[in-house]
Amino acid sequence: MSSKKAVVIGAGIAGIASAIRLAVKGYTVEVFEANGTAGGKLGEVQQSNFRFDAGPSLLTLPQYIDELFELAGKEPSRYFKYQKLDVICKYFYEDGTKLTAYADKDKFEEEMAAHIGEPVTSTEKQITKSRQIYELTNPVFLQKPFGGLKSFFTKDGFKALLNIKKLDAGRTMHRANQSLFKDARMIQFYDRYATYNGSNPYAAPATLNVIPHLEQHYGAYFPTEGMYSIITALVKLATELGIKFRYKSPVESILLTGSKATGIKVNGEEITADVVISNMDIWFTYKKLLKDQPRLHPQKVLQQERSSSALVFYWGINKKSQKLELHNIFFSADYKAEFDHIWQQKTIYHDPTVYVNITSKLKHRDAPPDCENWFVMINVPANAGQDWDTLITEARKNILAKLSTRLNENIGKLIISETVLDPRDIETNTSSYQGSIYGTSSNSKYAAFMRHANQSAKIKNLYFCGGSVHPGGGIPLCLLSAKIVSELVG
């Protein structure tokens, strides 16, 4: 058992997971969080008698959460329960097509054939391709720190190198999907997975077509107490392991002695530590916590294109909809134009793709009787000084018009409470530079290699976890970043 001390900056899911893993190894761990509660982007919103999960709403690969409890010798189900979804998502197209994405492969293929007419062989090819990419990338890029060329000098790395063409990095997701499917609706269906890490399917490499495998093969899940219960369960476990959480304690700087991190400064107090782990966005870690050390800043990483952000309306709806599921997507009629507006024009398209998440479908206490809690989100550009107040007003009008048309009901009249989250709020609340949800974008075939590493190359004992560093954003990858950090710390 180690007698060393570790401090973690930020109580997002990766920070909590890192703390748990080091505590299991015997470290004394303290977590410092600027906000009054844990969770970061994985927070919750209480509004009138409605409850909303503030950010991430889809759970995949829950085994990475279970693993944390198992490492601590605990039974996961005593802390955290979840159920597998039979229906992953319901899709609404502008031409009136409705498609239900069933978890069962055969049912989904039947649904696709009935409503879109795409042959089953096309889907089978996509499933095979997605699985191949996952099997090649998972052991090299996801489960381990990426160390450049030396990462390929392993059995798994050599296998990935020999099969590099199968990674499909030379063309975009959209081009790859065009080669598999004839129907534009099916291409749009698979292009949407680029948004799972805040990227553009018309620019991001086809390697990202690995994402459907995580959802379609391993399944989609819903925590029985909502997504925020992931955080409450992990905080409970961490506390039982002796980890101390210090809320409303924004870290001012990382302390250095020569080229070694020796602690942090919080509210004027210097706290020494053998290990410093930052779960803060990599941009703010350097620009705020190491602002006096510009020579240590990784300029190329900090100048990379940011991922997209989100505009979210939390609507209390005075009715229950029989037409909607837990997850629902209302597609734009012109997907290319929507992404051009986000990435080239840095604005919001007048016909955005709208995502509606309704947790009260499964967790009834999230809304009053005969009501529903609608988490309504569109993808928007990162904050670069746009006139957000004007953009939000216009977007709200367009979203309501779209939903009302597709659902054949005046949705605006059903709203009885509302809260709005925009890129400015995301940046302020979660220290995510420009409100970008996933750190840097993946709109380049080199993006996976350019993410900041989990260990500083210039500062000893300084480590990084979370969505803005390797291996990327989203709950599963954030949890894997924590696993990588714990292995690097030793």
N, C-alpha and C positions, 0 to 999 in steps of 0.2 A: 504494500500500500504506500502511495506517495503522501508526503506531508506538504506538497507544494500547493500554492494558491493560484487560482485562475480568476480573472475578471472578464465578464462578458458585457459588451456594450450593445444594448438593445434586447428587448424581450419579445422579438418576433419569433416565429416558430423555429427558425434555424438557431437562434440564440438560445432558446430554451432547450432544444435538443442537444446542442453542443454542451450546455451546462450539465445536463443529465448524464451524458456519456463520460464527461470528465469526472463527475462525482462518483460514478460507478467505478472509475479507475482509482479513486481515493483522493482526488483533489478536493481542496476546500474551494467552493465556488460562490461568487457573488455576481448577481446580474443587476445592471444599472439601466433603468428605463426612464426616458424623459416624460412619458405620459403617466397618467394615474393608474393605468391598467396594462396588462400584458396583451400581446397578440399582434401588434403592428397592423399590417393590412388585414390580417385575419381577426378583425374586431367585430363588434356588434353595435347596432343602433337601436335604442329604445325610444319610441315615439308614440305618444298617447297610449293606447293599449296594444300597440303593435310592436313586435320584435323583428329585427332584420339582422342577418349576417352581413357585415359591412362590406366585405370584399370577396375573397374566393368562395365559390358556391358549389364547386364540383370536387368530389373526393375520388381520387384514383390511388391505387397501390397502398391501401391502408395498412398493409403488412409492415411498412416502414415506421408507422406509428406504433403498432403492436410490438415491434422489435425493441423499442425503448423501454417498455414495461418488462419485457422478458429479460433484457439485460440486467434490470434491477431486481430480478427474481420475483416479479409480480405477475398476477394474472390480469391480462389486458382488459378482459370483459368486466372486471370489477370497477374499472375506471371509465371505460369508454366503449360504447356499443354503436354498431352501425349495421345497415341493411343494404343488400345488393339491389340495384334497381332493375326492374324488368323492362321499363321504358327509359332509355337514356335521355332522349330529347325529342320534342315534337317540332317539326319544321313547317313554316308557312312561306310559300313562294308568292311573288307578285302576280303570277298568272293564275293563282287560285289553287295550285297544287298543295296538298298537305301530305307530309311524310312523317311517319312515326319510326324513329330509330330504336328498334327493339334490341335488347342485349343479346337475345338468342339469334345466332347467325342465320339460321334457316328462316326464322320469322322475318328478319330484316330483309333478307334477299327476296322473300315472297312479297313483302311490302314494296320494295323498290321496283320489282318487276311489274306489280299491279298498278302503281301510281306513276312510274317514270318510264318503264319499259326497257331499262338497261339490262342487258343479258347478265346472268349470274356469273358467267366466266370472267367478266370485267371486274366484278367485286372480288372474286377468288384471286385474281392476279394482284389486286391491290392489297389484299390480306397477306399474301405471300411476300410481296415486296416490303410491306411495312414490318413484318416479322423479321425478315432478313436484315434490314437496317438495324433493328433493335438488337438482334443477337450479335451483330458486329460491333455496335457502338457501346452497348451497355457495359461490358467489362473493361473497356479502354477509356471511354470518355465520361461515363456516368458514375461508376463505382470507385474510381481512383482519381488522384490528382493528375492533371495533364501536364507533363513535363517536356513538351516539345518532341523532338525526334526520338529521344530516349524512351518515350512511352511506347514506341513501336518495337523496341527490342525486348519484347516479351512474347510468350506464346500467343496470347490474345491479340497483342499489337501486330504481330507478324501476320496473323490470320486476317485482321482488318486491312492491312496493307496489301495483301495478296488479292483481296476482294474489294479494292477501293472503288472500282467502277460500280459496284452494287450500292455504294453509299449515295450515288447519284448527285454528287455535289456540283456537277458541271451544268446543270440546268435548274430552272426554278420549279417550285412546287406546282405552279399553274401549268407549266409546260409538261411536267410529268403526268399530272392529272388529265391533261388534254390527250395524252398518248394512250391513256387507259380507258377513258370514257368518251362516248359520243354525245351524250346528252348534257347540255349546259347546266342543267340543274344538279346533276351528279358531280360535275366538275366544281361547281360552287360549294356543294356539300363538303367536299374534301379540301378545297382551298381554305375553308373556314378554320381549319386546324392551325393555320399560321397565327391566328389571333390568340391561341393558347399561350404563346410567349411574346405577344405584342409585336408581331412582325407582319410583313407584307407578302402575300403568296406570289405576287408578281415579281418579287425581287429575292425572297428568301430561297435558299437552296432546297432541292427536293429531298435532301437528307431529313428534313423536318417532317416528311411523310411517315416518319416513325411514330408520330404522336397518336394517330388513330389506333395503333396496336395497343397502347396503354389502356385505352378506353374500351375498345371492342373485344380484345382478347382477355384482359384482366378484369374488365368490368368497371362500372361506375357505381358509387355508393353514396349513401346519405347517413350521416350520424344521427341517431335517434333524437338527440337533443340539439341538433343544429351544428353548423360548422364551428361555431365558437366553443362548443363543448370539447373540441380537440385541445384548445388552449387551456381551458379550465382543468381538464384531466391531466395534461402535462405539467401544469403549474402545481397541482396537488402532488403528483409523483415527485417533482423536483423538491418541493418543500419537505416531503417525507425523507428525502435523501440528504437533507440538511442544507440545501441551497438557499441562500438568502436573496430575496428580491428587494431592491431599493427603488421604489417608484418616485416619480416627480424628481428624478435625480439626473438631469442632463449632463452628460460628460463634456467637459470643457476642452480637454486635450489628452493626448496619450503621452506619458512621460518617457523620455529617452535618456539613457546613460550611454553616451557614445552611439554605437549603432545597435543598441539593445533596448527593447521595450521593457520598462521596469514598473509600469503601473499606469494609473490614470488620475486626472484631476477632476473632482466633482464638487461643485459649490465651494470652491476654494480649498478643498481638502485633498491632499495627496494620498492616494491609496496605492501601496506597493503590491506587486504581484509577480509571480514567475512567468505567467502566461497571460497575454492580452488577446482576446478574441473580439473582433468587430463584426456585429450583425447589422451595422449601419450601412446604408448605401455607400459603395466604394468612393463615389465622388465626394460626399460629405466627410467620409473618414479622412481623406487627404486634405480637402479644402478647409475643413473646420478643425479637426482634431490634430492635424499635422500641418497647419497653415504656416507655421514658422520654419518648416523644413521643405521648401519647394524643390530642393535638389533630390529629394526622395520621392517626388511625385512621378507616377508613370504617365507621362504626358500623352502618349498615344492612346492609352486606355481611356483616360479622362476626356479625350476629344472625340471618342467614337459616337456614332449616331445613337440616340436614346430610343428606347422602345416606345410604343404608343402609350397613351394614358386612357382614362375612362371618364365618362360623365354618367353619374348614377342618380336616378330619382328613386327615393324610397316612398312608395305610395301606399297609404292605407286605403283599401278599396271596399266600398260598402256593398259588396255582393260576392257570391261565389261563382266562379266561371266553370262551366262544364266542358268547355272547349280546350282548356289548358292543362298541362301537366306540371310537374315540378320544374323542369327545364324546357324553355320554349325559345325558338329563334324565328324572327320575322325578317326574311332576307330582303336586301336591296335589289331593285330591278337591274341595276348596273353596278356590279361588284367592282369592276376596274375603276370606274369613276369615283366610287366611294374611297378606295385606297389611294387614288391619285390626290384626292382632296386632303386626306390625312397626311400623306408623306411628301407630296410636292407643294401643295398650296397651304399646308399647315392650318387647315380649317375643317369645318364639319359639312359634309355633303347634305343636301336637302332631303335625300332619301336614304338615311342610314339603316344598316342592319341593326335590329333591336333584339336584345336578349331580355327575357322576362323569367325571373326565378321566383317561385312561390313556395316557400318552405312550409307554410301552413297547410299545404296539401297533405303533408305527412306528419308535421308537428303542429297539431291543431291549436295549441296554446299560443302560437305566434301571432294569432289574430283573434279578435272578439268573435262571438258566434255570428254566422252568416256573413263574415267578412274575410278578406284575404290580404296578405302582405306582399305587395308586388315590388320586387327589386328589379328596376328597369334600367338597363345599361346600354350605352353605345360606345364604340371605340372612337377615340378622338386623339389628335396629336398631343405630344408633350407640350408643356407650357413654355412658350417663347414670347410672352408678352401680348398674346391675342386679347381682343376685347371679349372676355369670357361672359360678361353679363349679357351682352347682346347675343352672343352665340348660344348661350343657354336658353334664353327666351325663344329664339327661333327654333332651336332643336326640340324644345318641349312641345311647341305647336306642331312640328312635323311628326314627332313620335306619336302624339295623341291622334293625329289624323290617320296615320298608318295603322295603328292598333284598332282604331274605331272602324276603319274600312274593312280590315281583315276579319274582325270579330263581329262586325255588323251591329255595333252598339256604341253609344257615345260614352267613351271611357272617361273623359274629362269630368262628366257629371257624377261619376262614382267615387272620385277622389275625396276623401274626408280628412286626410292628413298628408303632409309632404315634408321631406327633408332632401336636400340636394348635396351631392359630393362632386366636386370638379377637380381638375388637375392642380389648381392652387391649394386646395384643401389637402389633397393627397401628399403634396410636397411638405406642407406645414405639419400635418399630423404624423407622417411616417418618415420624414427626412429622406424622401425619394426625390432625387434631383429632377427638376422640371415636372414632377408628378408622374414620371415614367414608371410603370408598374413593374417592369422586369429588368430594370437597369439598362444595359445596352440592347439594341435590336439584334436580330439574327438575319438582317437583310444583306448578307454577304456569305459566300462560300467559306470565307476564312473566319467568320464570327465565332464559331465554337473554339477556335484556336486562340482567339484574341481576348477572351474573357480573362479578367484578373484571376490570378492563381489564389489558392486557399492559404498560401503561406507567403509572407513577404520575402522577396529576394534581397532586400536591402536592410531590413530591420529584423534582428533576431528576436524570437519569442512573440512575434506579432502574426496573428492568423485572421482569416476572413471567412465568413459564412453568409448565407442568404442568397436572394435571387439576383443580386448584381454581380456575383462572382461565379466561378466555375462550380457546378456544371450548368447553372441557369436558374430561371424563375419557375414558380409553381410549387405547390406543397411537396410533391415527391422529390424534386431536385433540391429544394431547400433542405430537406431532411438528409439527402445524400451529401450535401455540402457539409453538414454537421458531422456526419460519419467520417468523411475524409479528414476534416480538421482533427477529430479525436485520434485518428490513426497517425496523423503527422505529429501531433503533440507527443504521443507515446505514453 
